[in-house]
Amino acid sequence: MHQQIHQQIADTLLDNYQGQEPLANYLKKYFSANKKHGSRDRKSISAFCYAHFRQAAIEFPLVQYISKELNLALFLASHTEQPLLFIRIRPWQRDKVIQKLQTAQISFQEIGPTTLAFANTTSLQNILELNKEAVIQDLNSQALSSLLALVPTSIDHVLNVWDACAASGGKSILMFDYLDNIKIHVSDIRESILHNCEKRLAEAGIRPASVQLVDLIYPFEIKKQFDFIFADVPCSGSGTWGRTPEQLRYFKPEQLETYTQLQEKIIENLIPAVKLQGYLLFATCSVYENENEKNIAYLLATGKFKLIQQQYFIGYDKHADTLFGALLQKIAD
């Protein structure tokens, strides 16, 4: 009986949803205004809503622009299933995290020494000290650490690092955990996001050297160049649409051009900020070649960078997101 009622509520919600905001935000607003729904109700209604977009026969937008590096059939098929929830265990916290999860009888799968996977609806906020003990972070966001490992660091030399598009701060925590002796500067265009980022870093025990509101599409004053810049630039997010399947219906083709133009401006303005012999890690959560390989080709065409490594971090066979990352070294000013 409950399932039938939940389906009816979901149908009503979907009738009024036009893609004007992320489905998660839309549902959150509804549940905030309707406190009568308990946690099980919320999970069930949300599941019906997401299933609607996963099960509908919707073509993936701009499939002709998807990188040839991907297995197209497997990638497209993966959107019928909900990705898993992943956490990254922070250094020296493994035993404590495992014990807490076992005590709370939370089911999980060990993917690696520091990576655990859970059903997507698993709630961990009352089980773990998030950000201090473990970070909720997609499997392939964690995998970007393989590119970080190619950046030389030394306990004798402070590495001046800039997380240029910091968002929620997950990449800053990743850098803090994987790079030796770094001084982290963080920036974002959104003040509220930056405030949340700073709060999250504090929970992780990280005090950034600076926190700045910066719009990277405009030239900005460079007081000191950086040894390493991590630029996880705004993008279509097409590698994460398994989590936000509403985008399969509401993403407009012209948005891809908007994002690629935005990325070009950001790249142009970041180039002078990288120190000679310094490093730039360019990343997106997109599968479109225009947002990935073409941007790297542009950087290389300037003659100022050499490519250390670039790759797609494949998630469609792991119930995870698919990301792109490229590490470059600056060889000329």
N, C-alpha and C positions, 0 to 999 in steps of 0.2 A: 504493500500500500504506500509506504513511504517513497519507494522508488518511482511510483507513478506520479505522486505529487511533485517530487523533485524534478522529474522530466517536464512536467507542466510549467513549473517555475522557470526552468532553464529555457524552455521554448519561448516564454514571454520575454525573458531577458534578451534572448537572441533576436527577437522581433524588433526590439528597440535599440539594438547595437548596430552601429554603422561604421565601426572601425575608427571612430573619432579619437580614440585613445587606446592604449594597450588593454587587451581583454582583462588582464590581471587587475589593473587599476579600476576598470569598470565594475568588476565583480566586488572588489574591495569596498567601493563606495556603496554598492547595494547592501552588502552585509553590514556595513557600519550603520546604515539607516534602518536596518531590519534585524535588531538584536535577538529576535525570537529564534533565529537559526543557530543551533549548536554547532560544534566543530564537525560532527559527522554529517550534519545537513550541508554545511558549507562545502565539505569535500565532495559530497555526492553531486550537488548542484553544479559545482565547478567542473567536475569530471564530465557531466553530460554536455556542458558548454564546449569544452575542449574537444570532446569526441565528435561533436558536430562538424568542426572544421577539419579534423583528421580523417573522418569517414567520407566527407563530401568529395565528389569527383572534381577536384579543383586542379588545374594545371599549375605547375610551378612557374612563376613569372620569369620572363626573359631567359628561358632555358638555354638559348643559343649563346649566351654570354658566360655560362658556367665554365670554369676552367677545365681544360682537357686533362688536367692532372687527376681529376676525380673520376671514379666509376659512377657514371651518370645514373644507371639503372638502380644501383644499390643506394645511392644518395637519395633519389626521389622516393624509393620504396620506404626509406627509414622514417618518412614523415607520417606514416600511419601509426607509429608507436611513440609513446611518451618517453623522453630521455630520463635517465636516472639522475639522482641527486648525488653529488660528489663532495667529499671534503678532503682537504690536505692537512695532515697532522703536522704541527709545527715542531721544530727541533726540540728534542728531549721530552716530548709530551706523549709519546706513543703508548707507553704502559698505562698511564693515567687515563687516556682517552678510551683505550680498549676496555679497561676495567669498568669505567662509567657506563659504557654502552652495554656491556654484558650484565651489569647490575640492573640496568633499566630494561633489560630483555629487548633491546633494539636489534633487529636483524640487519646484518650488513655483509658485504662481500669485500674481501681484501683484494685490491687491484695491484698493489705494490706496497713497499715498506711504509710509505707515507700517504697512500691514497686508499680511501674506502668509498664504496658505493652503496646507496640506499634506494628504496622505493621513493619516487619523487615526492610523495605526500608526507614523508617522514618529518616530524618536528624534532629538532635537536636543541632549540634555544634554552630549554629547561633542563637539559641533560649535560651539555658541555658548556664550558666558558668559551663561547665563540670568539674568534680572533686572537685570544690569548693561547688557547690550547689547540684549536683547529680552525681552519678557514673554509667556509663554504665556497667552493671554487670548481668550475667545470674541469673535467679530466684534461682537456686540451689547453685550458688556460694554465693549468699546472705544467703541462708538457713544454710550454714556452721556456721553462727553466733549462732545457737542453741548449737553447740559444744563449741564455745567460752564461752557461758554463764556458762558452767560447770567448767571453770577455775577460781579459787578464786582470786579476786583482792582486793586491799585496797588502799584508798587514803593516807594511812600512810606508805605504802611500795611500792617502785618503782619496777615494774615487768620488768626484763630484757628479752626482746623478740627478737627472730631472725626469720625473714622471709627468710628461707634458699634458696628457689627457687622463688625469688621475681617476675620474669617476668615483667609484666606491672605495678605491684604495687597495684592492686585492693585489694589483701588480706591484705596488710599493712594498707590501708585506712580503711578496714573493722575492723581490730584489733584496730586501733586508735579510731574508733567510738564506739566500743562495750566493750573495756577493760579499766578499770580505771588506771590512773597513770602508763603508760608504757614508756619504752625507747626502740625504735625500731631500730634494725640493719637489713640491707637488703643485700642480695648477689644474684648473678646469674653467670652463666658461660659465658654469652654473653655480651660483652662490650657495644654494641649499644643498646641492650635491657635495660641494666642497666642505661645507660644515659637517655633513655626515661622514665624509672621508676622514676629516681630522679626528672626529669622535672614534671612528673605527681604528685608526692608527694608535690612538691613545689606549684603547682596549688591548691592542697588540703590543703595547709597551714601546712604541716607536714615536719619537719626537722629531718631526721633519725640520730641516734647517729653515724652510720657508714654506708658506702656504699662500698662493696668490691667485687672484681672479684674472685670467688672461684669455682673451679672444685671439686664437692663433691665426685667424684668417687675415688679421691686420698686422703689419710690421710692428715690432716692439723693440724697446731698448734692450740691448744685450750688455750688461755690465761685466759679465765674466762668462767665458765659454765653458761648456760642460764636457767632462770626460766621456759621459754616456747619457744618451737620451732614449727613453722608452716612449715611443709614440704609438699608442693603441688608438688609432684615429677614428672619428665618427664614420660610420659606414651603414650599408643597407641592413646589416645584421643577418643576411641570408643564410649564414652557416648555423644560426641558432633558431631557425623558424620551426624546428621540431618542438621547441618550448613555447613558441608563440605562433601556432598554426593559423591564427587569424590573418597573419601577414600574407599568407598564400592567396587570400581573396582581396585584401585591401591595399597591398603594395602597388603603387602606380609606376609604370615603366619610366616616366620622366624623372622619378626620384633617383634613379641610378645616375643619371647625368648630373643631377644636383649634388649628389655625394661625391662624384669623381672630381667635380670642379672645386668643391670644398677641400678635398684632400690635396689637390694640387697647390692650393693657396697655403695650406698648413705646411706642406713639405718645403715650399719656397722659403717660408719664414723660419723654418727650423734649421735649414742648412747652415746659416751663419752662426748658429748657436752651438754647433758641434766643434769641439777643439780639433785641431790638426792631429791626426793619428787617433782621434777619439772614435766612438762607436755610436751608431744609430740603430735601434731595433724598431722596425716598422711592423705593425701588426694590425690585423682586422679580424672580425668574425664574419667575413664575407666569403662566398664561393665564386664571386664574379671576377673574371680576369681583369676587367677594367679597374677594379679597386685594388688589385694585388700586383700581378706580374707587370702590368703597364706602368704602375707607379714606380716599381723598382727599375724598370727600363729607363724611365725618365731620370731617376737619380743617377744611374750609371752614365747616362748620356751627358750629364753635366761635366763629366771628367773629374769630379771631386771625390768620388767614392769608389771603392772596390767591394764586390760582394763576397762576404765570408760564407754565408749559407742562407738559402731560402727553402721553404717547404710548406706544404699543407699538412696540418695536423688533423688526421682523418678521425671523425667521430661517428660516422654513419654505421660502422660495424661494431661500435662499442656503446651504443645508446648514449652518445655524448654529442657535443657541438663539434662542428668542423671549423677550424681557424686557419689563418695564414700568418706566417711570420718570416721576416727576413732581417738578417744582421749584416750591416755594412760598416766599413771603416773609412773614415775620411782621409784622403791621401793628398788633397790640394785645397787651398783656400780660394 
